[in-house]
């Protein structure tokens, strides 16, 4: 039986059709939804930010739905989501493998049968990260099949979209009617901004990124503003955080600054102050945590810029840095220097009275012993097991740091 025939059989009986947008399907974790000719496109940054984007790379990150999920209620056992999907080919590497969609039913992840929970076909977006340009090669409409498991009653369902693919939503089909989801039980709203690791790079599923792992374990309502290669203190990101509701804000800063070699020791701290000043305009007393970079031996004591080594094998990129240790004397930044600067910025602001602001050393989430046990295959991004470990640690740390008074249960199978 061909894949197309198998999909057709699996789709049989999915007679409840909900074209999108529709109030029976809530899109959560997105700033706005653009109705395009190719379908409903979730954006993680507000529409007002788009004229300030410097290049297509930022636009691509904005349109990749890390942390975005569909919420609905249904007694269905199967769903089919009709979509257009684009996967990314980062120059000089080929297009990446299909990314998983996750189904969470009444807070439990439902594992998918072989061939389910992925888009069978896709278009491609070719990205040149150094020039910040993209070229889009459109793909056809396709269907993502999702198994919800057996039931005899209506349940709460979340469908987590793949964190590193662009997804245009057309319709949801099911084998039972969908009803409008109830307002979610109160969970503190967590707005997080960070780099590609926060975006989900090298995680194996959307609920398996460290940010999603932490949010689920600490029972937080996640807004993920992780932006691969683009956490560089952009003012439009600070304004986006300023202007939305948040009970907890975390900013994981530094690695992209080194990777782009875009600040010096002279200019970095004032830029951090400016970013925090803008966030505080909208959230003067909200718990705010500044997190310095995780351990990354490649650039701990050597500056950037970094890039994918063109000699890397296809499908197995490895990063390199063009910086030299002697560049540090000229004020170029390493991760070690950035941690010193971030700690000093937070200490100064706390001394000025901002006691809702705290600092976390990223090496408390991922340090030398972790790197020795689970080394980063590409020298820049932790793998799936590492994401789960980082997320579990972050959940416990953030619940305590933010003084939210929340239980922090470990997720099944997560390491301590």
C-alpha positions in Angstrom: 0.0 0.0 0.0 1.4 3.4 -1.0 1.8 6.2 1.6 -1.0 8.1 -0.2 -3.3 5.2 -0.1 -2.6 4.6 3.6 -3.3 8.2 4.3 -6.5 8.0 2.5 -7.6 5.0 4.5 -6.6 6.7 7.7 -8.6 9.8 6.8 -11.8 7.9 6.1 -14.6 8.9 8.4 -13.2 12.2 9.4 -16.4 14.0 8.5 -16.4 16.9 10.9 -14.7 19.6 9.0 -13.7 23.0 10.5 -12.2 25.5 8.1 -9.7 27.8 9.8 -9.9 30.3 11.3 -12.8 29.2 13.5 -13.6 29.8 17.2 -13.7 26.0 17.8 -9.9 25.9 17.2 -7.9 28.3 19.3 -4.4 29.1 18.2 -2.4 29.8 21.3 1.2 31.1 21.7 1.0 33.3 18.5 0.9 37.1 18.5 -1.4 37.2 15.4 -2.8 35.2 12.6 -2.3 36.2 9.0 -5.0 35.1 6.5 -2.9 34.3 3.4 -4.0 32.8 0.1 -2.1 29.7 1.2 -3.8 29.4 4.6 -3.7 30.8 8.1 -0.1 31.7 9.1 0.7 32.1 12.8 3.2 34.8 13.7 5.1 35.0 17.0 5.9 38.7 16.8 3.2 41.3 16.4 2.4 42.7 13.0 3.8 46.2 14.0 7.2 44.6 14.4 7.5 43.5 10.8 8.5 46.8 9.2 11.5 46.8 11.6 12.8 43.3 10.6 16.3 43.7 9.1 16.1 40.6 6.8 14.3 37.5 5.7 16.0 35.4 8.4 14.1 37.2 11.2 10.9 36.9 9.1 11.5 33.2 8.9 11.9 32.8 12.6 8.8 34.9 13.3 6.8 32.5 11.1 8.2 29.3 12.6 5.6 28.3 15.3 7.8 27.3 18.2 5.5 26.9 21.2 2.4 27.5 19.1 -0.4 25.0 19.6 -4.0 24.5 18.6 -6.5 24.1 21.4 -9.9 22.4 21.0 -12.4 20.1 22.7 -13.7 16.9 21.1 -14.7 13.3 21.6 -12.8 12.4 18.4 -10.2 9.7 18.3 -8.5 11.0 15.2 -7.8 14.4 13.6 -6.4 15.4 10.2 -5.0 18.9 9.8 -4.9 20.2 6.3 -1.8 22.4 5.8 0.9 23.8 3.7 4.3 23.2 5.2 7.8 24.5 4.4 11.0 23.0 5.7 14.3 24.8 5.8 17.5 24.2 3.9 20.3 26.2 5.7 23.1 26.9 3.2 25.3 24.9 2.6 23.2 22.1 4.1 20.3 20.2 2.5 16.7 20.5 3.6 16.1 19.2 7.1 14.2 16.0 8.0 10.4 16.2 8.7 9.6 17.6 12.2 7.0 16.0 14.5 3.7 17.4 15.5 2.7 16.6 19.1 -0.7 15.8 20.5 -1.5 16.4 24.2 -4.8 15.1 25.4 -5.8 16.1 29.0 -2.2 17.1 29.6 -0.7 13.8 28.4 1.4 13.4 25.3 -0.1 10.8 22.9 2.6 9.0 21.0 1.8 8.8 17.3 1.8 5.6 15.0 4.5 5.4 12.3 3.8 7.9 9.5 1.4 10.0 11.7 2.2 13.4 13.3 4.3 14.6 10.3 3.6 16.4 7.1 4.0 13.9 4.2 5.1 16.5 1.7 6.4 20.0 1.9 7.8 23.1 0.2 11.3 24.3 0.9 12.7 27.6 2.2 16.4 28.0 1.3 18.1 30.2 3.9 21.5 31.9 3.6 22.1 32.8 7.3 25.1 35.0 6.6 23.2 37.2 4.1 19.9 36.9 5.8 18.1 36.0 2.6 15.5 33.3 1.8 14.1 31.7 -1.3 10.8 30.0 -1.1 9.8 26.9 -3.2 6.1 26.3 -2.5 4.7 22.9 -1.8 1.2 21.4 -2.1 -1.6 21.1 0.4 -1.0 18.1 2.6 -2.6 16.3 5.5 -1.1 15.6 8.9 -2.8 12.7 10.6 -3.1 12.7 14.4 -4.1 9.9 16.7 -5.9 11.1 19.9 -6.4 7.6 21.5 -9.7 5.9 22.3 -12.3 7.7 24.3 -16.0 7.8 25.1 -16.2 11.4 26.2 -15.1 14.9 25.2 -11.5 15.8 26.1 -9.1 18.8 26.1 -6.7 18.5 23.1 -3.6 20.5 22.2 -1.8 20.1 18.9 1.7 21.5 19.1 3.0 22.6 15.7 6.6 21.7 14.6 8.9 24.3 16.1 11.2 24.7 13.0 8.8 24.5 10.0 6.5 27.1 8.7 2.9 26.0 8.8 -0.1 27.5 7.0 -3.4 26.1 8.4 -6.4 25.3 6.2 -8.8 23.1 8.1 -9.2 20.5 10.8 -11.1 17.3 10.2 -12.2 14.9 12.9 -14.3 11.7 13.5 -16.4 13.6 16.0 -17.6 17.2 16.3 -15.3 19.9 17.7 -16.5 22.4 20.3 -15.1 25.7 21.4 -12.4 25.2 24.0 -13.1 26.5 27.5 -10.8 29.2 28.8 -7.7 27.5 30.1 -7.3 26.9 33.8 -5.2 29.7 35.2 -1.6 29.2 34.6 0.9 32.0 34.9 1.8 33.4 31.5 5.5 32.9 30.7 7.1 35.0 28.0 10.5 33.8 27.0 13.0 35.2 24.5 16.2 33.5 23.5 18.3 32.0 20.7 18.1 28.9 18.5 18.3 26.6 21.6 15.2 28.3 23.0 13.6 28.1 19.5 14.2 24.3 19.6 17.2 23.6 17.5 18.2 19.9 17.7 15.1 19.0 19.8 13.2 16.0 18.5 9.6 17.2 19.1 7.8 20.4 19.8 6.9 19.4 23.4 10.6 18.3 23.8 12.3 21.7 23.5 13.7 22.8 26.8 11.3 25.7 26.9 8.2 23.5 26.3 9.5 20.9 28.8 9.9 23.6 31.4 6.5 25.2 30.7 4.7 21.8 30.9 6.5 20.8 34.1 6.0 24.1 35.9 2.5 24.4 34.5 3.1 27.7 32.7 1.2 29.2 29.8 4.1 29.5 27.3 4.8 32.3 24.8 8.1 31.3 23.1 10.0 34.1 21.4 13.1 32.0 20.9 14.6 33.2 17.6 17.2 31.1 15.9 20.3 33.2 15.3 18.5 36.4 16.2 18.5 37.0 19.9 20.6 40.1 19.6 18.7 42.7 21.7 16.5 44.0 18.9 14.3 46.8 20.1 11.3 45.5 18.3 11.5 42.3 20.4 11.7 44.3 23.6 8.6 46.3 22.5 6.8 43.0 21.7 7.5 41.7 25.2 6.6 45.1 26.7 3.2 45.2 25.1 1.8 41.8 26.0 0.5 40.2 29.2 3.1 38.4 31.2 3.4 36.9 34.7 7.0 35.8 34.2 9.5 37.0 31.7 12.8 35.3 30.9 15.6 36.6 28.6 18.3 34.2 27.6 20.9 36.4 26.1 24.4 36.2 24.7 25.2 33.4 22.4 23.9 35.1 19.2 25.7 38.3 20.2 29.0 36.2 20.0 27.9 34.3 16.9 27.2 37.5 15.0 30.1 39.4 16.7 27.6 42.3 16.8 28.5 44.1 20.0 31.8 44.9 21.8 32.4 45.0 25.5 31.8 48.7 25.4 28.4 48.6 23.7 26.9 45.3 25.1 25.9 46.4 28.6 24.2 49.7 27.5 22.2 47.6 24.9 21.1 45.2 27.6 20.0 48.1 29.8 18.1 49.6 26.9 16.3 46.3 26.3 15.4 45.9 29.9 14.3 49.6 30.1 11.8 48.9 27.3 10.5 45.7 28.9 10.1 47.5 32.2 7.9 50.2 30.6 5.1 47.6 30.3 6.1 45.4 33.2 7.5 47.5 36.0 7.1 44.8 38.7 6.8 41.6 36.7 9.3 38.8 37.7 12.1 39.1 35.1 14.9 36.6 34.9 18.1 37.2 32.8 19.7 33.9 31.8 23.3 33.9 30.5 24.4 31.4 27.9 24.7 27.7 28.5 28.2 26.3 28.3 29.5 26.2 24.8 33.2 25.3 24.6 33.5 26.6 21.1 33.2 30.3 22.2 33.7 30.3 25.9 37.0 32.1 25.6 37.2 32.8 21.9 35.0 35.4 20.1 32.9 34.9 17.0 31.7 35.2 14.4 30.6 31.6 14.0 29.2 29.8 11.0 28.6 26.3 9.7 31.8 24.8 8.5 31.3 24.3 4.7 33.3 21.1 5.0 30.6 19.6 7.2 29.0 16.3 5.9 25.5 16.8 4.4 22.9 16.6 7.1 25.4 16.8 9.9 26.5 20.5 10.2 29.3 21.5 12.5 29.9 25.1 13.6 33.3 26.9 13.7 34.4 30.3 14.9 36.5 32.8 13.0 37.5 34.6 16.2 40.9 34.4 17.9 41.8 34.5 21.6 43.9 37.6 21.1 40.8 39.4 19.8 39.5 39.6 23.4 42.0 42.4 24.2 40.3 44.5 21.6 36.9 44.2 23.4 35.4 41.5 21.3 33.0 39.3 23.3 33.2 35.7 24.5 30.6 33.8 26.5 32.7 34.3 29.6 32.8 38.1 29.1 29.1 38.2 28.4 28.3 36.3 31.7 30.3 38.9 33.6 28.5 41.8 31.9 25.0 40.3 32.4 25.7 39.6 36.0 26.9 43.2 36.5 23.9 44.7 34.7 21.5 42.8 36.9 23.4 43.6 40.1 23.3 47.3 39.2 19.6 47.3 38.5 18.8 45.4 41.7 20.9 47.9 43.7 18.8 50.6 42.1 15.7 48.9 43.5 14.5 46.4 40.9 14.3 43.4 43.2 11.9 41.6 40.8 14.9 41.2 38.4 17.2 38.2 38.9 20.2 36.6 37.2 20.8 33.0 36.4 24.1 31.6 35.1 23.2 29.4 32.1 25.8 26.9 33.2 23.5 26.0 36.0 21.2 24.6 33.3 24.0 23.1 31.2 27.5 22.9 32.4 30.8 21.1 32.0 29.6 17.7 33.4 26.6 17.8 31.0 28.7 18.6 28.0 31.1 15.8 28.9 28.2 13.3 29.1 26.1 14.6 26.2 28.4 16.7 24.0 26.8 19.0 21.4 27.1 17.1 18.1 27.4 20.4 16.1 29.4 22.2 18.8 26.5 24.7 19.2 23.2 23.0 20.0 22.2 20.4 22.7 20.4 17.3 21.5 17.0 15.9 22.5 18.1 14.3 25.9 19.9 17.5 26.8 16.8 19.7 26.0 14.8 17.6 28.4 17.4 17.9 31.1 17.7 21.6 30.6 13.9 22.0 30.7 13.5 20.0 33.9 16.2 22.1 35.6 14.7 25.3 34.3 11.2 24.4 35.6 12.4 23.9 39.1 14.7 27.0 39.0 12.1 29.3 37.5 9.3 28.3 39.8 11.5 29.1 42.7 13.1 32.3 41.2 9.7 33.6 40.1 8.1 32.9 43.5 5.0 31.5 41.7 4.2 29.0 44.3 3.7 26.2 41.8 4.3 22.5 42.0 7.1 21.3 39.7 6.5 17.6 38.9 9.0 15.9 36.7 7.6 14.6 33.4 7.7 10.8 32.9 11.1 9.7 31.6 12.8 13.0 32.2 16.2 12.8 33.9 16.7 14.6 37.2 
